[in-house]
Amino acid sequence: MIVTTGMKPTEEETAQAKGLASELGGRYVPRGNATLASFMRRYGSKRVLVTGPDGLRLHTKDGGQPLRYHPGMALVRVKRLREGVRDPLVEISGVRPGDSIVDCTAGLAGDAFVFSFAAGPTGRVVALESEPVLHAIVREGLRTYKTGMDDADAALRRIELIRSDHAEYLSSLPDDSVDIVYFDPMFRIPVHESSSMEPLRGVANPAPLSHEAVREAKRVARRAVVLKENRDSGEFGRLGFTWVMPKKTSAVAYGVIRVERH
């Protein structure tokens, strides 16, 4: 992978590109006036990561939309929470102020954002991402993205993004050590109406959720393990989750395992 800058980089953007190349095992190449397509041809690279004033962008050889950090619909959901409107994930998971949550499949950290806002300043959200490039893009986004709302910005900054395989991370935790464990793996059946997710599909970990990870989640969680999937997916039954669909028109459904300790 090539790592470079925009055509008129600041010293900070150049230093960031060099640091990311080292971190990700890529190759730093000064941008000059070269196009990204010419970089890909010259160096035989299918991906170019670009630093810039608006964050990191990952461009791929297929010429599709670059992958960059954005909160997407999570920002709308947080705005609604601020206005007292109920959110399906908050309701189904039962998250409360002060809760600790492990989001095992961060992706662009949209649901982690909602969890962080709902859990509040006394809560804790750990978001796990196993893919190095995606982890770097989201890490920078959580650090710098501005929503225009101080409490929402604070919720983004509170998310602890960790580069880790979720099964390994869960196995390292003590029994009953968090309130909620959440899984949102890449859907087995894609929701093609969600065009904003298409750039993510080529970068995110495509592996299905394992029985081992669910067992570890049940051991670690004090209250609930939650799975988000396509409503037509067989994953809920395969993994032992009780199926919940927020509304009839939704392409997305949730599965819940209640693990209340007595």
N, C-alpha and C positions, 0 to 999 in steps of 0.2 A: 504494500500500500504506500502511495505517495502522500506526504503531508506538506502543505504549502500555505501561502497566505493569499489575500486579495492583491490586486495590482498596486495599491498604494498603502502598504502595511505600516503600522506604527512599530516602534521597537518592541513594545509589549506583545503585539501579535506575532512578530517574528520569533521572539523568545518562546512564546507559547507553542508555536508550530514545531520548533526544534525539540522542546520538551516532550511534546506528544509523540513525535517520531521515535524518540528514545523509549518512552513508556510503552508504546504499542508495537514496537519492533518494525516500524516503517522506515521510510527514507525521506528525509527532509530535502526539498528542492526549492531554491529561491524562485519566486513566481516570475519576476520580470514582466514581459508583455505576452507571455505564452498563454494559450488557451488550455483549459483543462483537458479537452479532447486530445490535444497534441501531447500533453504529458502522458496520457494513457497509452497512446501509440508509441511514443519514444521509449518509455520504460516498461512497456508490457504489463501495466497495472490495470486492474479492473475497477479500482476504487481510488479516489482522491479525497482526502480530508482537508478542508480549507478553514483557516482561522479568519476572523473578521470582526468588525465592530458589533455585528448582530449575532455573535456566537459562532459555533462550529457548524459546518455544513459538510455532509458526506455525499459526494457525487459518484455515480456508478456508470459503468460503460454503456448500459442500456439507454442512457440519456433521459431517464424518467425524472420525476421530481426529486430534488436532493432531500436527504433526511436531515432535519434540524430539530432542535428542541422546541416544543410548544406545548402548553397545557391543554390545548384543544377544548373539548366539551367540559373538561373538569373545571375550567375557569367559570363557565356558565353555571355549573352545579354549585360551585362555591359561592357565587353571587346569590344563587337561590337560597342556599343555607343561611347566608347573612340576613336574608329577608324572612326567614322562618319557614321556608318551603321544605318539605320533606324530601330526602334523597333515598332512592331505593337501596343502594349499598349500605348507607348508614342505618336504615331501618332493619334490613335483613341481617346485617352483622351484629347489630346491637351496640355499636361503638358508643362510648360515653366519654365525657371530658376526663382526662387523666389516664385513659387506657394506654396500654402498650400493644403495638401491632407490628407483625412482621409481614410485609408484602414480599412474597417469595419470587415474584416475576415482575420486576419493576417496569420494564419497557420504557415508555416515556414518562412514567411516574404520575400519570393522571389520577389513578385511584389512590395512590399514596398521598397526593395533594389533598384529595377529599378527606381521607382518613386523618391527615395531619391537622386540617382545619377543624374537623369534628372533635378530635381528641384534645385540641387546645394546647395552650402553652405548658400545661403540666403533663401532657401525654408524650408518648414517644413512638415514632414510626421509623422502623428500619426497613429499607427497600433494597432488595438483592437483585443484582444483574450480573449474569455470568459472561455476557459477551463484551469483550474489552472496548471495542469502538463505541458501541451503544452506551456503555457505562461512562466513557469520557464525555460524549455529547451531552448526556443527561446531567452529569455532575456539573458541567459548566453552566447549563441552563438553570438548574436549581440554585446555583450560586449567584446568578446575575439577572435572571428574568424579572421584569417589573410589571406587575398587574395594574398598578395605579391604586391599590388598596393596601394600606400598611399591614393589616391583619392577615391578608392573603399572602403578601410577600413573606411575612414572618413564618407562615405555615410552610411555604416552599423551603425556606432556609433551615427549618427544623428537621426536615427529612434527612435521615442518615443513610446515604447511598453507599452500599458496600458491594465490591466486585467479588462475587462468590457463587458457587453452585449451591442452590437452596437446600438440597438434601444434606450436603456436608455441613452447611451452617446450622440447620435444624438439629442435626445429630450432636452438635457441640453445646447445645443449650440444656440447662437443667429441666427436669419435669416441672410442669405447671408454671412456667417462667414468663409467659406473655398472655395477654387476654385473648387476642385474635390472631389467627394465621390465615393469610389470604393467598389464593392462587389465581392468576389470570394468564394461563399459558396461551401460546398462539393457537387459535381455534382450529380444531380438526376439520371443521367445515367453515371456510372463510365467510365473513359477512361482507359481500362485495359492495354494498352500499356505503361502507365506511372507507371512502377513498383516502382519507387522511392516514389510514393505517397501512396503505400499500407500500410506501417507502420502508416501513419498519419490517415488513415480512422478509425482506432480503438480508436483514442484519440480525434480527432477534433469533434466539435459540428455538428451533422448531420441534424439539423433543417433546413427546407427550408426557403428561404427569405420571409419575410412578406410584405404585402401591407403597413402596418404601417411604417416599416423601410424605404421603398421607398418614402413614403410621406414625412417623416422627412428629408431624404436625399435631396429631391427636394427643401425643404424649406431652408436647410442649404447651399446648393451648389450655388456658383455664376455662374458657367459655365457648369458643366456636372456631371451627375451621370452615372457610368459605371458598367456593370455587365459582368462577365466572366462565361461562362457555356459551356457544351457540345453542339456542333453545332446542334444536333438533339433534344435538350431540348425544352420543351414547356414553360419554365420559361420566356423567352423573351416576348412572347405574353401574358402570364398570368399577368405579372407585368408591361406591357406597354413600353417595351424597343424596340428601332429600332435595328434590327438585322444586325450585320456586321461580315463578316468572312474574316480574313486577307488573306488566300489563300485557294484554292480549296482542297488541300490535308490535311489541318489542321483538327484535331478532335475537336478543340476548336474554339469558336466564342465569340464575344463580343456584348453586347447590350448597346445602348447609349440613354440617355435622355438629350437633350440640354436645359439648363435652363438659357440662357442669360438674364440678367436683363437690362431693358431699363429705 
